[in-house]
Amino acid sequence: MKKLAVWSEDCLVRFNAIDRSDTMTLSSAFNFFQEAAVSHAQNLGVGREAMARTGQVWILSRMSVQVDRRPKYSETVNVRSWPRSWERLFAVRDFEIRDAQDRPAIRARSCWIIIDIEKRRPVRPQTLMESLPLNDGLDALSFMPPGLVERSPMQKSVEHKALYNDVDYNGHVNNVSYIRWIENAVDPTLLEQARRSRLDINYMNEVLPGEIVDLWSTGIEASAQEADSPAPSHAQAFEGKKAGGNQSAFRAELRLWL
């Protein structure tokens, strides 16, 4: 099989990918990106089986997703993904979902770490990344710089127990499950009415089957991302803390434009 610098596949927006607005949810976009990353890694010879032979595994560490337009039910979209570069312990991978007119609807950037399965420690990705296309100059999105200010102290909203459908092949809660937890902690009317959105999430400590995570959240002040762009209508910060301690499983910030 020919190795591809950029992975590209056409996907149908199916019924399970939408909410009552008849358009794609954030968690569904994360699902599309996850599948594209898995397929492209396999194509490049650094997929699940190849990594397992060396006692290693890819783990998502950080993800930023910008939704400029929400694809509609039954729309065919083109999902693209490509490795971008590496930064210290992090391998960078970008994503796009483009419409039938080849316009970007959703853009994303992610950071991955390579974990030594036996030692449970990160491995520097440089040697592996040097064998992959780095697609210099092909940037989908930049990570959001800090600058949001909390309006009030965080409040505990709900707790989640890591159940069967939350856990993936790697034996811990899958990255998309955290997005569903966040979505379920937001006023559904806001999510359904949102024309645009952005989610920035840092995955900090793995959550194992049966563990309980307390979800905390608060409103935050947010300014416009760009000079010609209005400030978001709603902005909210989240933190998932493992019950019984202060260890954070993830932190995230969500912005919605209604």
C-alpha positions in Angstrom: 0.0 0.0 0.0 1.3 3.4 -0.9 2.1 5.6 2.1 0.2 8.9 2.0 1.4 12.2 3.3 -2.2 13.3 3.9 -5.0 10.9 4.7 -8.3 11.6 3.0 -11.6 9.7 3.1 -15.2 10.6 2.3 -17.7 10.0 5.1 -21.4 10.3 5.4 -22.8 12.3 8.3 -25.1 9.6 9.7 -28.0 9.8 12.1 -25.9 9.0 15.2 -23.6 11.9 14.5 -26.2 14.7 14.9 -28.3 16.4 17.6 -31.8 18.0 17.3 -30.4 20.8 15.2 -29.9 18.1 12.4 -26.1 18.9 12.4 -23.0 17.3 13.6 -22.1 17.3 17.3 -18.6 18.0 18.7 -18.2 14.5 20.0 -19.0 13.1 16.5 -16.3 15.3 15.0 -13.8 13.9 17.5 -14.9 10.4 16.5 -14.3 11.2 12.8 -10.8 12.5 13.6 -10.0 9.6 15.8 -10.8 7.1 13.0 -8.8 9.1 10.5 -5.8 9.2 12.8 -6.0 5.4 13.3 -6.3 4.7 9.6 -3.4 7.0 8.6 -1.1 5.7 11.3 -1.8 2.2 9.9 -1.0 3.4 6.4 2.3 4.9 7.5 3.4 1.8 9.4 3.0 3.3 12.9 -0.4 1.9 13.7 -1.6 -0.1 16.6 -0.1 -3.5 15.6 3.3 -2.0 14.6 3.6 0.0 17.8 2.6 -3.0 19.9 5.5 -5.0 18.5 7.8 -2.4 20.0 5.9 -2.2 23.3 4.6 1.2 22.6 1.2 2.9 22.1 0.0 6.3 20.9 -1.9 8.4 23.5 -3.8 11.6 22.8 -2.5 14.4 25.1 -4.2 17.6 23.7 -6.8 18.5 21.2 -8.2 21.8 19.8 -11.2 21.8 17.5 -12.7 24.8 15.7 -16.1 24.3 14.2 -16.7 27.0 11.5 -19.8 25.2 10.1 -21.7 22.2 11.4 -22.2 19.6 8.6 -25.8 18.4 8.2 -27.4 15.0 8.4 -26.8 12.9 5.2 -24.1 15.4 4.0 -21.0 13.7 2.5 -17.8 15.3 3.9 -14.1 14.7 3.3 -12.1 14.0 6.4 -8.4 14.7 6.2 -5.5 14.2 8.6 -1.7 14.5 8.4 1.3 14.5 10.8 2.7 18.0 11.2 5.8 18.0 13.3 7.0 17.2 16.8 7.7 19.3 19.9 9.8 17.7 22.6 7.7 14.8 23.8 4.7 15.6 21.6 3.9 14.5 18.0 1.5 17.0 16.3 -1.3 15.8 14.0 -3.8 18.1 12.1 -7.3 17.4 10.9 -9.9 18.9 8.6 -13.5 18.1 7.7 -14.2 19.7 4.3 -17.6 20.0 2.5 -18.5 19.1 -1.1 -17.2 22.5 -2.3 -13.8 21.7 -0.6 -14.3 24.4 2.1 -13.1 23.6 5.6 -16.0 23.2 8.0 -14.1 21.8 11.0 -10.4 22.2 11.7 -8.3 20.6 14.5 -4.8 20.2 15.9 -3.7 17.5 18.3 -0.7 16.4 20.3 0.1 12.8 20.9 2.7 11.1 23.1 4.3 7.7 22.7 4.0 5.6 25.9 6.2 2.6 26.7 3.6 0.2 27.7 5.7 -1.7 30.3 7.3 1.3 32.0 4.1 3.5 31.5 6.5 6.4 30.6 6.6 8.7 27.5 9.2 8.0 24.8 10.6 10.8 22.7 9.0 10.8 19.2 11.8 12.3 17.2 13.2 9.0 15.8 9.7 7.8 14.7 8.6 11.2 13.4 11.7 11.6 11.2 10.5 8.7 9.1 7.0 10.3 8.6 6.0 13.1 6.2 5.9 16.4 8.2 3.8 18.4 5.7 5.7 21.6 6.4 3.5 24.7 6.1 0.2 22.7 6.0 -1.5 24.0 9.2 -5.1 23.4 10.0 -5.3 25.2 13.3 -3.2 26.8 16.1 -3.6 25.9 19.8 -5.5 28.6 21.7 -3.2 30.8 23.8 -4.2 31.3 27.5 -6.2 34.4 28.4 -9.6 33.4 29.6 -10.6 34.5 33.0 -12.9 32.5 35.2 -16.1 34.4 36.3 -16.5 32.4 39.5 -15.1 29.4 41.4 -15.7 26.1 39.7 -18.8 24.1 40.9 -19.2 20.4 40.9 -21.9 19.5 38.3 -22.0 15.8 37.9 -19.9 12.6 38.5 -19.1 9.9 35.9 -18.1 6.4 36.5 -15.9 4.9 33.8 -18.2 2.1 32.4 -17.8 -0.4 29.6 -18.8 2.0 26.7 -16.3 4.6 28.0 -13.2 2.4 27.8 -11.2 1.7 24.7 -8.7 -0.9 23.5 -6.0 0.8 25.6 -7.9 0.0 28.7 -8.7 3.5 29.8 -11.5 6.1 29.1 -11.4 7.0 25.4 -10.8 10.7 24.4 -14.3 11.0 22.9 -16.0 9.9 26.1 -14.7 13.0 27.8 -16.2 15.1 25.1 -19.6 13.5 25.7 -19.3 14.1 29.4 -18.6 17.8 28.7 -21.5 18.0 26.2 -23.9 16.5 28.8 -22.8 19.2 31.3 -23.8 22.1 29.0 -27.3 23.5 28.5 -28.5 21.4 25.5 -30.3 24.4 24.0 -27.0 26.2 23.7 -25.3 23.3 21.9 -28.2 22.9 19.5 -28.3 26.6 18.7 -24.5 27.0 18.3 -23.6 27.8 14.7 -19.8 27.8 15.5 -17.8 26.4 18.4 -14.4 25.7 19.7 -13.2 23.2 22.2 -9.7 23.0 23.7 -8.9 20.0 25.9 -5.9 18.7 27.7 -5.9 15.0 28.7 -3.8 14.9 31.9 -4.2 11.5 33.6 -5.8 8.3 32.4 -9.1 7.1 33.9 -9.3 3.3 34.4 -12.5 1.2 34.3 -14.6 1.7 37.4 -12.9 4.9 38.5 -15.2 7.9 39.2 -14.5 11.4 37.8 -16.2 14.5 39.3 -16.9 17.1 36.6 -16.4 20.7 37.7 -17.3 23.8 35.6 -17.7 27.5 35.6 -18.5 30.3 33.2 -15.5 32.3 31.8 -15.0 35.6 30.2 -13.8 35.3 26.6 -12.8 37.9 24.1 -12.9 37.5 20.3 -10.3 35.1 18.8 -9.6 37.4 15.9 -10.0 41.2 15.3 -12.9 40.7 12.8 -14.6 38.0 14.8 -17.2 38.6 17.6 -16.7 37.2 21.1 -18.4 33.9 21.8 -22.0 34.0 23.1 -21.1 31.4 25.8 -17.8 30.3 27.3 -17.3 27.6 29.9 -14.3 25.9 31.6 -14.3 22.3 32.8 -12.1 20.1 34.9 -12.5 16.4 35.5 -11.1 15.4 38.9 -10.7 11.8 40.1 -12.9 11.2 43.1 -11.2 10.9 46.4 -8.2 13.0 45.5 -7.0 16.1 43.6 -5.7 14.4 40.5 -7.0 16.0 37.3 -8.1 13.7 34.5 -8.6 16.6 32.0 -9.2 20.3 31.7 -11.1 21.9 28.9 -12.5 25.2 27.6 -15.6 25.4 25.4 -16.8 28.5 23.4 -20.1 28.7 21.5 -21.3 31.3 18.9 -25.1 31.3 18.7 
